[in-house]
Amino acid sequence: MFLLAFFALIIERIFGYPDWLFRTIGHPVTWMGRLISRLDNGWNREADDFDTRKRMGVLALLTLLGVTIAVAFVIEYGLLTIPLGAVLPILIAASLPAQKSLEKHVEAVADAMKYGGLDAGRKAVSMIVGRDPEKLDEAAVCRAAIESLAENFSDGVVAPAFWMGVGGLAGGAAYKAANTADSMIGHRNPRHEAFGWAAARFDDLINLPASRLSAFLFVLAAFFVDKASPRNAIKAIFRDARHHRSPNAGWPEAAMAGALGIALAGPRSYGGQMIEARFMGEGGRSELTQVDIRRALKLARVADALFIGLFGFLAWIIWQA
């Protein structure tokens, strides 16, 4: 299983998910999203009371996970007798991490800031974060991009590979399904506060190991990045991570802030509503530029290489056993 995750990380690191393939057949996340939408539209009835909608949300999550695990299990073990049957699980698995696309979208913000100025940076960062872009100054645009990189390194790279290593293709696919459900229905709004409760809580639980591992990888990566500080990364984790609104996102964000000597998080605006939050890290709050985004990308690339190496080592150990 760690071998499958290792191959998936290597293939996605090199090739990503080709645009032509997405246009042709979509992506596993879009397939999962269609099922989630059907469950939401069919089972999340406004006429039902809060407790009923909460129970239906639990049932929807279990249905999503059951269908996803069953399909993944068939792909991984049921197609071994057909030609290329052993290759298909690896190709599907390679679609679950998002190393290449994450770096592409974050680097696009740095390029936009460098060549197009603040307005271009706001437009680019609005593609990866949900906060109000028109209220962001240059430092806030850069901060938002770096926070997205840190959080999505955990959610989009480490977590799916971790669960793939634990549970094979079914484990990785189940994680991706649950994470997609959280992004679609795990919101505290009138429609989804009850129905999305199970998806949100389950996503918090399954992201716990990856968030801690991601923070540890950023600490290790700081040893290999010029002017980055492993010691300050550790200090920021233990001082700041617990103050984040998310039980998981604060770990990789605090580690990155400490390692790079910058300030992340802090107050931000969503949908016209200001959200108060503490800053993480001890760096300046108004001095960030696109150069800091590129430093964060370098730290993430080193952390990713360490992560791939770790999974390669674990796969080798298990192979030798």
C-alpha positions as CSV (number, residue, x, y, z in Angstrom):
1,M,0.0,0.0,0.0
2,F,2.9,2.4,0.7
3,L,4.3,1.3,-2.6
4,L,1.1,2.3,-4.4
5,A,1.2,5.7,-2.6
6,F,4.9,6.1,-3.5
7,F,4.2,5.5,-7.2
8,A,1.2,7.8,-7.1
9,L,3.2,10.6,-5.6
10,I,6.0,10.2,-8.2
11,I,3.7,10.1,-11.2
12,E,1.6,13.1,-10.0
13,R,4.8,15.0,-9.1
14,I,6.0,14.6,-12.7
15,F,2.9,14.7,-14.8
16,G,0.1,16.2,-12.7
17,Y,-3.4,15.5,-14.0
18,P,-3.5,16.4,-17.7
19,D,-6.0,19.1,-18.8
20,W,-7.0,17.0,-21.8
21,L,-7.9,14.1,-19.5
22,F,-9.9,16.4,-17.3
23,R,-11.8,17.7,-20.3
24,T,-12.4,14.2,-21.5
25,I,-13.5,12.3,-18.5
26,G,-13.4,14.7,-15.6
27,H,-11.6,13.9,-12.3
28,P,-12.3,11.5,-9.4
29,V,-13.2,14.5,-7.3
30,T,-15.7,15.7,-9.9
31,W,-17.3,12.2,-9.9
32,M,-17.5,12.3,-6.1
33,G,-18.9,15.8,-6.3
34,R,-21.8,14.7,-8.5
35,L,-22.7,12.0,-6.0
36,I,-22.5,14.5,-3.1
37,S,-24.7,16.9,-5.0
38,R,-27.3,14.2,-5.6
39,L,-27.3,13.2,-1.9
40,D,-27.6,16.9,-0.9
41,N,-30.4,17.6,-3.3
42,G,-32.3,14.5,-2.5
43,W,-31.8,14.0,1.3
44,N,-31.3,17.5,2.7
45,R,-34.9,18.5,2.8
46,E,-35.7,21.9,4.3
47,A,-39.1,20.7,5.6
48,D,-37.3,18.2,7.9
49,D,-36.3,19.3,11.4
50,F,-32.7,19.8,12.5
51,D,-32.2,16.3,14.0
52,T,-33.6,14.6,11.0
53,R,-31.4,16.5,8.6
54,K,-28.4,15.7,10.8
55,R,-29.2,12.0,10.7
56,M,-29.6,12.2,6.9
57,G,-26.2,13.8,6.7
58,V,-24.7,10.9,8.6
59,L,-26.4,8.5,6.2
60,A,-25.2,10.5,3.2
61,L,-21.6,10.4,4.4
62,L,-21.8,6.7,5.0
63,T,-23.3,6.2,1.5
64,L,-20.6,8.3,-0.1
65,L,-17.9,6.4,1.7
66,G,-19.4,3.0,1.0
67,V,-19.8,3.6,-2.7
68,T,-16.3,5.1,-3.0
69,I,-14.6,2.3,-1.1
70,A,-16.5,-0.4,-3.1
71,V,-15.5,1.1,-6.4
72,A,-11.9,1.6,-5.4
73,F,-11.7,-2.0,-4.1
74,V,-13.0,-3.3,-7.4
75,I,-10.4,-1.2,-9.3
76,E,-7.5,-2.3,-7.1
77,Y,-8.3,-6.0,-6.7
78,G,-11.0,-6.9,-9.1
79,L,-9.4,-6.0,-12.3
80,L,-6.0,-7.7,-11.9
81,T,-6.9,-10.5,-14.4
82,I,-7.5,-8.1,-17.3
83,P,-4.8,-6.5,-19.5
84,L,-3.3,-3.5,-17.8
85,G,-5.5,-4.3,-14.7
86,A,-2.5,-3.7,-12.4
87,V,-1.7,-0.3,-14.0
88,L,-5.2,1.2,-13.6
89,P,-5.1,1.4,-9.7
90,I,-1.7,3.3,-10.0
91,L,-3.1,5.8,-12.5
92,I,-6.3,6.4,-10.4
93,A,-4.2,6.7,-7.3
94,A,-2.0,9.3,-9.0
95,S,-5.0,11.5,-9.5
96,L,-5.6,11.8,-5.7
97,P,-2.6,13.9,-4.5
98,A,-2.4,17.4,-5.9
99,Q,1.3,18.4,-5.7
100,K,1.7,19.8,-9.2
101,S,-1.6,21.7,-9.4
102,L,-1.2,23.2,-5.9
103,E,2.2,24.6,-6.8
104,K,0.9,25.8,-10.2
105,H,-1.9,27.8,-8.6
106,V,0.2,29.3,-5.8
107,E,3.0,30.2,-8.2
108,A,0.4,31.9,-10.4
109,V,-0.2,34.4,-7.6
110,A,3.5,35.2,-7.3
111,D,3.7,35.7,-11.1
112,A,0.6,37.9,-11.1
113,M,2.0,40.1,-8.3
114,K,5.3,40.4,-10.0
115,Y,4.1,41.1,-13.6
116,G,0.6,42.4,-13.1
117,G,0.5,44.2,-9.8
118,L,-2.0,44.1,-7.0
119,D,-5.2,43.8,-9.1
120,A,-3.7,40.8,-10.9
121,G,-2.6,39.2,-7.6
122,R,-6.1,39.7,-6.1
123,K,-7.6,37.9,-9.1
124,A,-5.1,35.0,-9.0
125,V,-5.5,34.5,-5.2
126,S,-9.3,34.5,-5.5
127,M,-8.9,31.2,-7.4
128,I,-7.5,29.4,-4.4
129,V,-9.0,31.2,-1.3
130,G,-12.5,32.2,-0.3
131,R,-11.8,35.5,1.4
132,D,-12.9,38.9,-0.2
133,P,-10.0,39.7,-2.6
134,E,-10.9,43.4,-3.1
135,K,-10.0,44.0,0.6
136,L,-6.5,42.5,0.3
137,D,-3.4,44.6,0.1
138,E,-0.1,43.2,-1.3
139,A,0.9,41.6,2.0
140,A,-2.5,40.1,2.5
141,V,-2.6,38.6,-1.0
142,C,0.8,37.0,-0.4
143,R,-0.2,35.8,3.1
144,A,-3.4,34.2,1.7
145,A,-1.4,32.4,-1.0
146,I,1.1,31.0,1.5
147,E,-1.6,29.9,3.9
148,S,-3.4,28.1,1.1
149,L,-0.1,26.4,0.2
150,A,0.5,25.2,3.8
151,E,-3.0,24.0,4.4
152,N,-3.4,22.3,1.0
153,F,-0.1,20.6,1.3
154,S,-1.6,18.8,4.3
155,D,-5.1,18.3,2.9
156,G,-4.3,17.8,-0.8
157,V,-0.9,16.0,-0.8
158,V,0.0,14.4,2.6
159,A,-3.5,13.3,3.7
160,P,-4.6,11.4,0.6
161,A,-1.1,9.7,0.3
162,F,-1.1,8.9,4.1
163,W,-4.5,7.2,3.9
164,M,-3.5,5.4,0.7
165,G,-0.5,4.1,2.6
166,V,-2.8,2.9,5.4
167,G,-5.7,1.6,3.3
168,G,-4.6,1.3,-0.3
169,L,-6.6,2.9,-3.1
170,A,-9.8,2.6,-1.1
171,G,-8.2,4.5,1.8
172,G,-7.0,7.3,-0.4
173,A,-10.2,7.5,-2.3
174,A,-12.3,7.5,0.9
175,Y,-10.3,10.3,2.3
176,K,-10.7,12.3,-0.9
177,A,-14.5,11.7,-0.9
178,A,-14.8,12.8,2.7
179,N,-12.7,15.9,2.1
180,T,-14.7,16.8,-0.9
181,A,-17.9,16.4,1.1
182,D,-16.6,18.8,3.7
183,S,-15.7,21.4,1.1
184,M,-19.2,21.1,-0.4
185,I,-21.5,20.7,2.5
186,G,-19.5,21.1,5.7
187,H,-20.5,24.7,6.2
188,R,-22.2,26.4,9.1
189,N,-25.0,28.0,7.1
190,P,-28.8,27.4,7.3
191,R,-28.8,24.7,4.6
192,H,-25.8,22.7,5.7
193,E,-25.3,23.2,9.4
194,A,-27.2,20.0,10.2
195,F,-26.8,18.0,7.0
196,G,-23.1,18.8,6.7
197,W,-22.3,18.2,10.4
198,A,-21.0,14.7,10.0
199,A,-18.9,15.6,6.9
200,A,-17.2,18.5,8.8
201,R,-16.5,16.5,12.0
202,F,-15.2,13.5,10.1
203,D,-13.0,15.6,7.9
204,D,-11.5,17.2,11.1
205,L,-10.7,13.7,12.4
206,I,-9.1,12.2,9.3
207,N,-7.0,15.3,8.7
208,L,-5.4,15.1,12.2
209,P,-2.5,12.8,11.4
210,A,-1.6,14.5,8.1
211,S,-1.6,18.0,9.6
212,R,0.9,17.0,12.3
213,L,3.0,15.1,9.7
214,S,2.9,18.1,7.4
215,A,4.1,20.4,10.2
216,F,7.0,18.0,10.9
217,L,7.9,17.9,7.3
218,F,8.1,21.7,7.2
219,V,10.4,21.6,10.2
220,L,12.7,19.1,8.5
221,A,12.6,21.0,5.2
222,A,13.7,24.2,7.0
223,F,17.1,22.5,7.6
224,F,17.6,22.5,3.8
225,V,16.2,25.9,2.9
226,D,18.4,29.0,3.1
227,K,17.5,31.4,6.0
228,A,14.7,29.1,7.2
229,S,14.6,28.2,10.9
230,P,13.6,24.7,12.1
231,R,13.8,26.0,15.7
232,N,11.4,28.9,15.1
233,A,9.1,26.5,13.2
234,I,8.8,24.3,16.3
235,K,8.3,27.3,18.5
236,A,5.5,28.5,16.3
237,I,3.8,25.1,16.2
238,F,3.6,24.8,20.0
239,R,2.7,28.5,20.6
240,D,0.3,29.3,17.7
241,A,-1.2,26.2,16.1
242,R,-3.8,25.7,18.8
243,H,-5.2,29.2,18.3
244,H,-6.2,28.6,14.7
245,R,-10.0,28.2,14.1
246,S,-9.3,24.8,12.5
247,P,-8.0,22.0,14.7
248,N,-5.7,21.0,11.9
249,A,-4.8,23.9,9.6
250,G,-2.9,25.7,12.3
251,W,-0.2,23.1,12.4
252,P,1.2,23.4,8.9
253,E,0.5,27.1,8.8
254,A,2.3,27.8,12.1
255,A,5.2,25.6,11.0
256,M,5.6,27.5,7.7
257,A,5.2,30.9,9.4
258,G,7.9,30.0,12.0
259,A,10.3,28.5,9.4
260,L,10.1,31.5,7.1
261,G,10.0,34.2,9.8
262,I,6.7,35.6,8.6
263,A,3.2,36.2,10.0
264,L,0.3,34.2,8.7
265,A,-3.4,34.0,9.6
266,G,-4.8,37.1,11.4
267,P,-8.1,38.9,10.7
268,R,-9.7,38.3,7.3
269,S,-13.0,39.0,5.5
270,Y,-15.4,36.4,4.0
271,G,-18.5,37.5,2.2
272,G,-18.3,40.9,3.7
273,Q,-18.0,39.6,7.3
274,M,-14.7,40.2,9.2
275,I,-13.4,37.2,11.0
276,E,-11.1,37.9,13.9
277,A,-8.1,35.5,14.3
278,R,-4.7,35.6,15.9
279,F,-1.5,36.0,13.8
280,M,0.8,33.0,13.7
281,G,4.6,33.5,13.6
282,E,6.7,36.4,14.7
283,G,7.4,38.0,11.3
284,G,6.2,41.3,9.9
285,R,2.5,41.6,9.0
286,S,2.8,44.2,6.2
287,E,6.2,43.4,4.5
288,L,5.3,40.3,2.5
289,T,5.9,40.2,-1.2
290,Q,5.8,37.7,-4.0
291,V,9.4,36.8,-3.0
292,D,8.0,35.3,0.2
293,I,5.5,33.2,-1.8
294,R,8.4,31.8,-3.8
295,R,10.3,31.0,-0.5
296,A,7.2,29.2,0.8
297,L,7.1,27.2,-2.5
298,K,10.7,26.2,-2.1
299,L,10.0,25.0,1.5
300,A,7.0,23.1,0.3
301,R,8.9,21.5,-2.5
302,V,11.7,20.3,-0.1
303,A,9.0,19.0,2.3
304,D,7.3,17.2,-0.6
305,A,10.6,15.5,-1.6
306,L,11.2,14.4,2.0
307,F,7.6,13.0,2.1
308,I,8.1,11.1,-1.2
309,G,11.4,9.8,0.2
310,L,9.8,8.7,3.4
311,F,7.1,6.7,1.5
312,G,9.7,5.2,-0.7
313,F,11.7,4.1,2.4
314,L,8.6,2.6,4.0
315,A,7.7,0.8,0.8
316,W,11.2,-0.7,0.7
317,I,11.1,-1.8,4.3
318,I,7.7,-3.5,3.8
319,W,9.0,-5.1,0.6
320,Q,12.0,-6.5,2.4
321,A,10.0,-7.9,5.3
